[in-house]
Amino acid sequence: MARVLFMNGGSEGHINPTIGVVQELISRGEEVVYFCIEAFRERIEKTGATVRTFDDQQFIKAFISGGRDHMLERINGLLLTADIVIPSVLEQIKEEQFDYIIHDSMFGCGRLLAQLLQLPAINSCTSFAQSKESIDRELEQFSIDVPTEIVKPIYDQFQNLTMMVKEKYDVEIHSPYEVWCNPAPLTIVYTTREFQPNGESFDQTYKFVGPSISTRLSLESNEFTAIQERKHIYISLGTVFNRSINFYKLCMEALGSTEQAIVMSIGNNVHLSDLGEIPPNFTVKPYVPQTELLPYTKLFITHGGMNSVHEALYYGVPLIVIPQSADQPIIAEQVDSIGAGITLQMQSLTPAQLREAVDQVLSDTAFFTAVAKIRESFQESGGYCQAVDEIVAFKRQYGIK
């Protein structure tokens, strides 16, 4: 069968949806060489893939050095990672042959490597898909809203970086969209066309396969058996935005005097001692096996990351979304639009508002009706198995055995 070069970055949200895809590819006879950062080596190796890594500290330093305030600065940051990723990948795969490449839609210089290696390319999109028109509009608005003295140096850097890529790697970059979205002849999007904003506007090169939810191979399966005996409210801000001690205290103040059973995940950057006295109805852990707990959850209070929202809706759990950054406000809007939850704002949130929102969701059957509808569409969409079916069809088009 074929040899696959899989390029990814170093984020849970970008890694986790690909786990099932890699497992399924390998079960069908493919050989997968997967590039990511060292922190995900064990998780990927358990799929049966061969793992190669690049320097995550240099990668992050290069990415952040582009700037964080505007999209084009982050695009420049992605271009700055090229000199970290590309030489490392080329050195580690020299004299090896691959039949096609699957690359993340944002990290890992996927489009550049596909052109350098002259490989048929598949784009792995773990967030909502974005069109060139939408990116162009956002950048045009950026030029209108932001003073010229700020805009011009950012655009100048983009031009300089694209020239650098052309000189070093003989690959041309025609637009910021190519760097931000890494377009390819086939794009696998891990949501449904119904949940995707403007889903009908994307052509058939975009395959909406639904949430890719698989067994997390590194989880301790038996640890939470006791708390699976009754329906809980589950609170988590994910793996990136989980340093909010004040938010966790606010949750305890809002819900600590209720009869609700609460499971709250606080990550490794906050210590239990930082939170003071834990109410008796709260179970607080640094880490919670989310996909194992969600079937026993009646409400999920979340930051609104794509993985978290997909997993909640897949298991039929309504949401209170408190978006932090990135694409989370857009995801929250989609949750609101389908009636599957409520959006709150962290900056103005009070214990009374949170408790009122919890009572509203749990008492209004309309939320559960909406969630049941989207749950059915998610579970029928195919997920990682459908993704691999699309990859197999793509291989046939290119005559790849």
N, C-alpha and C positions, 0 to 999 in steps of 0.2 A: 504493500500500500504506500501511500504518500508520506513524505516528511514535511512537517508543518513548522514554520518559525512563528512563534507567538510572542508579540511585543506588548508589554504592559508597564505600568508605573508602580507606585507604591502607596495605594489607597485602598482601604477595605471596599469602598463603593465601586471601584473599578476592577478589583480582583474577584470578589465573591461571585458575581454573576457568571464569570468564566469558568468556575470550578466544574460545574456540571457539564459544560460544553467540552472541556478538556477530557473529563472522564468518559463522556460518550464518544468522542473522537477516538480515544485509545481503545475503547471496547469494540469499535468497528474496524480496528486494525491500523489506524494512523499512528505515526511516530511524531510526538510533539516535543519540540525544544522551546522552553518557555523562559523569556527574559523578564525579570522583575527585580525588586530589591531583596536583600538578604532576609528581611523580616518575614517574608512570605514563602521562603524556601520550603519549609517543612509542609506547609499546607498544599503547595503545588506538587511537591514530590509524592505525596500520598495519592495523587491522581494517577501516578505512573509516568508522568512527564519527566523529562530531563530538564533540570533548572540551571540556568546561568544567570548571573547577577551583574549589575553595574553599581558604582559607588553612590549610595543613596544620599550621603552627606553632600558630596559635590553636586549631585543632581539638584537637591533642594536649594543649595546655595545659589546655583546658577539660575534656577527658576525664580526665586525670590528677588534676585538682583535686577530683574527686569522691571520691578515695581508691582504694586498690588492695588492701586487706587482705581485703575481703569482697565477695561478689557484689553485694549491694545498694549498696555504695559504687560499684562499677563501673557499675551501672545508673544511679545518680545522675550519674556522669560522662557517660554517654551522653545523659542529659537536658540536661546543661549544654552539650553541643555543639549543641543546637537553635538557640541564638542565633548560632552561627557558620554553620551550614549553611543553615537555612531562609531567612533574609533574603538571603543570597548567591544561592541557587538562584532564589528568586522574582524577584529583580532581573534575573538573567541570562536568564530565560525569559519575561519579561513580554511580552505580546501574541503569544506563541507558543501553539500548540495541540498537545496530545498525545492519543493514543488510549488508551494504557495505560502503566503504570509497572512496571518491574522493580526491586526494591530488595534490597539485601543484608539478611541476616537479623539483622545486628547494627549496622553502621555506616551513617551517612548519613540518619538520621531518616526512614527509608522509609515506615513506617506513618503518621507524622504528615503527611508530604507527600502521600501518597496520599489522605488524608482532606481535606487543605486544597485540593488540586486536583481532588478528586472524580473520581479516575481508578481504573478497575479495576486491581487490584494483584496482582503475582506476587512471591513471596518467594524469593530466591536464597540457599539455605542451603549454605554451603561447609564446615560442620562437621557433626557428628551432629545430627539433629533432636532437639528437646526439647519435651516436652508441658507444658501448664500445670500438670498434677498434679506432675510432677517438679520444676518450679521452685518451686511452693508448698511441697513437702516440704522442699526445700533451705533455703528461707527460714524455714520453721517450725523446722528443726533449728538454724539460725543463732540464732533467738530463744531456744532452749533452752540452747545451748552457750555463748553469749557473754553477759557481764554486762549487765544492763539499762542501766547508765550508758553503755555503748558502743552498744548497740542502739538506744535511744530517739532520740538525736540523728540517727542515720542514717535511721531511719524518718521522723522529723520533716522532714528535708531532702527526702526523697522526696515527702512530702505537699506541701511548699512549692513544689517544682519542678513538680509536676503542676498545682497551682493557677496557677502562672506561665504554663504552657503554655496552660491554659484561657483565662486573661485575655488573653494576647497573640495567640493563634492560633485561639481558639474551637474547640479540639479537646480532647476528654476522654480521659484515660488512666485505665483502670479497674484496672490491676494492674501490678506490676513485670514480669510475663511479657510484656506488650505491648511494653515498652521493650526487653527483653532479646532477644526472639525475633522481633519485628515480624511477627506472624501475618498471613496474607492468604488470600483464597479459594483460591489455588493456591500450593503450596510445592514448588519444585524442589530436591531433595536430591541432591548429587553423590556418592552412594554407592549400594550395592545394599541392598535390604531385608534381605538375609541378613547383611551386615556391620554394619548399623545395630543398636545395642543395642535390644532389645525391638521390633524392626522390625515385628512382626505387630500391634503395638498402634496403629499410625498408620493413619488412615482414608484414603480414596481422594483426598482433597484434597492428600495428600503423594505426589509422584511421585518414586520412587527411580530415577534415570536412570543411575546408575553414574558412575565417574570421568570427568570432562570433561578429556581430555588432548588437546591440540592442539600444533601446531608453535609453539615460542616464537619469535616473529617477530624478536626482537632478538638472537638468539644467533649466535655465530660457528660455522658448521657444520663447518669444516675443521680447527679448532685441535686437536682431540683424535683425529685419525685415527690417529696412531702408537700411542696407548695402547689403541686398540680392537682390537689384534691378538691379545690374550689376555684371559682372564677375570680381573677384578680384584675386590678388596674395596674398596668405596667408603665413605668416611667423610664425613659432613657433619652439622652442627647447624643447617642452614637459614639463614635470613636475619636472624633476630631474636636467637637464642641462641648466636651464633657467636663470642663474645668469650673463650672459655675456653682460654687458653694452656695451663693445667695439663692439661686434657683432651687436647689435641693432643700434648703431651709424653708423656702416659701411653700414648697409642696408639702412638707411636713406640717407647717402651720395651717395650710388650707385643708388638709385631709386627715391629719393626725387624730382629730377628735371624732371622726366618722366611724361607721361600722364596716367600711370598705377595707378589704385586704389589699395591700399595696406591695408591689415588688418594684424596687428602684435600683437601677444600675448606675454607678457613679464613676466608673473607669478607675484607672490606676493613678491618676494625678490628684485625686481628692482622697483624704483619709477619713475613716469613720469618726475619728476623734475631732475632725474639723467641724462636724455637723452638730455636735452637742448631743443632747438626749434624744434617742430615737424612739418615736411613738411605738407602742406595742403592736399596732396593726401594720407596721412597716417591716418588710424584709429588705435590707440594704446590702448590696453586694458590689464588689468592684467589677464583676463581669457576670452576665447572664446569657445562657444559650438561647438566643432570641427565638429562633425558629422552633425550638422545643417548647418554649413557654407560651408562644402566641396562641396555639390551639386551646389553651386554658385561660385566655385573657378576654375580658369583656370590654376594655377600653385601653387604648394605647396613647399616652401623652409623649410626643416625640418632636424632635427638631425638624423632621420632614425630609430626611435624606431619602433618595430614590429607593435604596434597598429596603429601608425600614417601612416606608409607605407601601411598597409592593408586597412585602411579606405580611404586613397587617391585613391588607385587603385580600390577599390570597387566602388567608385563614379566617376571613369574615369578621374582622375586628374594626369597629369605628375608631376615629382618631380625633385627638386634639393636637393640632400642629402649631408649634411655636418656632417658626423659621429663624435661622441664625444668619445664613450667608449663602453664597453660590447660587445654585438653582432651586434652593428650598422655598423661596417665596412663590415661584412659579408652580412648584409641586403642590404647595398649600392651596393655591388658587384652583388647581385641578381637583383637589379633594373637596373644596367648597362647592365647585361647579357641579359635581356629581352627587352632592348631598351626603357624602360619607363622613363628614366631620366638621369641626369648627377651627378657625385660625385665630390665635391670640398673638399679641406682640410682647416680646420679652421686656422691652424697655419700660412699658407702662403697666406690666402685669402686677396684680395684687392678689393676695390669698383669696379674697372674696370673689374676684373675677374667675379665678381658676376653679374654685368650688362650685360656683354658679354654672360654669361651662360643663363641669363633670356631671352635675345634676341634670342639666339640659340634655346632654347626649344620652345618658342612661335612661331617661324617662320618655324620650321621644322615639317612637318606633320607626319614624321616617328614616332616621339614620341607619337603622339595622336593615330596613328594606333596601335602601340604596347600596349598602355594603354587600348584601346578599346578591344583588344583581351584578355588581362588578366582580365579586368573587367567582361567580359562575363563568363569566367571560375570561377571567384570568386562568382558571383551572382548565378551561377547554382550549387555551391558546397554544399549548404544546411546550413552551419553555425551551430548555436546553435541547430536548430531543428534536423539536421543530427547527431549532437553530442549526443542528447538525444535518438535518434533512436538506435545509437550504444550502449548506456548505457542499453537500454531496452533489446537488443539482448544479451548483457553481463549478465544481470540478469537472463535471461532464461537459459543460460549455467550453472549457479550456483543454479538454482532452487529457485531463489528469487522472491517472489510474489510482 
